[in-house]
Amino acid sequence: MKFSVQSLYTWYRNVLRNPKYRWWVILGTLVYMLSPFDILPDFIPFVGEIDDVFLLTLLVTEVSGVVIEGWKARKGVDTTATNNTDNPTSTASTVDVDAVAVK
């Protein structure tokens, strides 16, 4: 099995997006950040902070993405229900289109 940063990132992201394990991953990440035992020891200036900064950035990015997706999904459900009751002629389906520039 070949190790890569991309595969580690993909695994972390997929586990974090799984509602069953989400809070365990967040808690584990925070415990790792506060723990004196690191992959790169914190007593080495700058180098010791690399893993903490990387993990914190990854955690904030993924948690904010999950929160935004949940917020959009909740808002989307509310707006479609409101639109259907206010305007019975509106359609409930939305079509996403990928636009491509032609030169």
C-alpha positions as CSV (number, residue, x, y, z in Angstrom):
1,M,0.0,0.0,0.0
2,K,1.4,3.4,-1.0
3,F,1.2,6.3,1.4
4,S,0.4,9.7,0.2
5,V,-0.8,13.0,1.7
6,Q,-3.8,13.0,-0.7
7,S,-5.0,9.6,0.5
8,L,-4.6,10.7,4.1
9,Y,-6.6,13.9,3.4
10,T,-9.3,11.9,1.5
11,W,-9.6,9.5,4.4
12,Y,-9.8,12.3,7.0
13,R,-12.4,14.2,4.9
14,N,-14.6,11.2,4.4
15,V,-14.5,10.2,8.1
16,L,-15.3,13.7,9.1
17,R,-18.3,13.9,6.8
18,N,-19.7,10.7,8.2
19,P,-22.2,11.8,10.9
20,K,-21.4,8.6,13.0
21,Y,-17.8,9.5,13.5
22,R,-17.8,13.3,13.0
23,W,-17.6,14.4,16.7
24,W,-15.0,11.7,17.5
25,V,-12.7,13.0,14.7
26,I,-13.2,16.6,15.9
27,L,-12.5,15.7,19.5
28,G,-9.5,13.5,18.5
29,T,-8.0,16.3,16.4
30,L,-8.4,18.8,19.2
31,V,-6.8,16.4,21.7
32,Y,-3.9,15.8,19.3
33,M,-3.4,19.6,18.9
34,L,-3.3,20.0,22.7
35,S,-1.2,16.9,23.3
36,P,2.5,17.2,24.0
37,F,3.1,14.1,21.8
38,D,3.2,15.1,18.1
39,I,4.5,13.7,14.9
40,L,6.8,16.8,14.7
41,P,7.7,17.8,18.3
42,D,6.6,21.3,19.2
43,F,9.9,22.3,20.9
44,I,11.6,22.6,17.5
45,P,10.9,26.2,16.3
46,F,8.6,26.5,13.3
47,V,9.0,22.8,12.2
48,G,7.1,21.6,15.3
49,E,4.2,23.8,14.5
50,I,3.7,22.6,10.9
51,D,1.6,19.5,11.7
52,D,-0.5,21.5,14.2
53,V,-1.2,24.3,11.7
54,F,-1.9,21.8,8.9
55,L,-4.3,19.8,11.1
56,L,-6.0,22.9,12.4
57,T,-6.4,24.3,8.9
58,L,-7.8,21.0,7.7
59,L,-10.2,20.8,10.6
60,V,-11.5,24.3,10.2
61,T,-11.9,23.9,6.4
62,E,-13.8,20.7,6.6
63,V,-16.0,21.6,9.6
64,S,-17.0,24.9,8.0
65,G,-17.8,23.0,4.8
66,V,-20.0,20.6,6.6
67,V,-21.8,23.4,8.4
68,I,-22.3,25.4,5.2
69,E,-23.7,22.3,3.4
70,G,-26.0,21.6,6.3
71,W,-27.1,25.3,6.3
72,K,-27.7,25.3,2.6
73,A,-29.6,22.0,2.7
74,R,-31.8,23.3,5.5
75,K,-32.4,26.6,3.8
76,G,-33.1,24.9,0.5
77,V,-35.8,22.7,2.1
78,D,-37.4,25.7,3.8
79,T,-37.4,27.9,0.6
80,T,-38.8,25.2,-1.6
81,A,-41.6,24.6,0.8
82,T,-42.3,28.3,1.1
83,N,-42.2,28.8,-2.7
84,N,-44.6,25.9,-3.4
85,T,-47.2,27.3,-1.0
86,D,-46.9,30.9,-2.1
87,N,-46.8,30.2,-5.9
88,P,-48.5,27.0,-6.9
89,T,-47.4,27.4,-10.5
90,S,-43.7,27.3,-9.7
91,T,-41.7,24.2,-10.3
92,A,-40.1,22.3,-7.5
93,S,-37.1,21.0,-9.5
94,T,-34.0,22.9,-10.3
95,V,-31.7,22.2,-13.2
96,D,-28.0,22.8,-12.8
97,V,-26.1,23.7,-15.9
98,D,-22.3,23.8,-16.4
99,A,-21.5,26.7,-18.7
100,V,-18.5,26.5,-21.0
101,A,-17.0,29.5,-22.7
102,V,-16.6,29.1,-26.5
103,K,-13.9,31.1,-28.2
